Amino acid sequence: MFNDLLILTRDLKPDRPPTYDKRGKLLTTAVIGCTIPEVFDDVKAEKLIWFDDGKSGGVVEKVENARELVRITQDHRKAMKLRANKGYQPS
């Protein structure tokens, strides 16, 4: 969802969807595993990152060794799921 946070991780455990309270406030951040090493080697904080061939994207807020925190700033008008082998494009 627009303006939500997403955690990208090298850990390939099953993804964790975000959870919301009854008012729609984000309680836990979504976590997805990523098999593309460049996502962790090339991306830096405050840079744009795109998913699913540019259909969704955001700003990298924080980079750590095994994970990145991304704020979604561009998304579809309807809900979408990131699936395997969708690629990424840093800006």
Secondary structure as GFF3:
##gff-version 3
##sequence-region A 1 91
A	DSSP	beta_strand	5	9	.	.	.	ID=ss1
A	DSSP	beta_strand	19	20	.	.	.	ID=ss2
A	DSSP	beta_strand	26	28	.	.	.	ID=ss3
A	DSSP	beta_strand	30	33	.	.	.	ID=ss4
A	DSSP	alpha_helix	38	41	.	.	.	ID=ss5
A	DSSP	beta_strand	48	51	.	.	.	ID=ss6
A	DSSP	three_ten_helix	52	54	.	.	.	ID=ss7
A	DSSP	beta_strand	56	63	.	.	.	ID=ss8
A	DSSP	beta_strand	67	74	.	.	.	ID=ss9
A	DSSP	beta_strand	88	90	.	.	.	ID=ss10
###
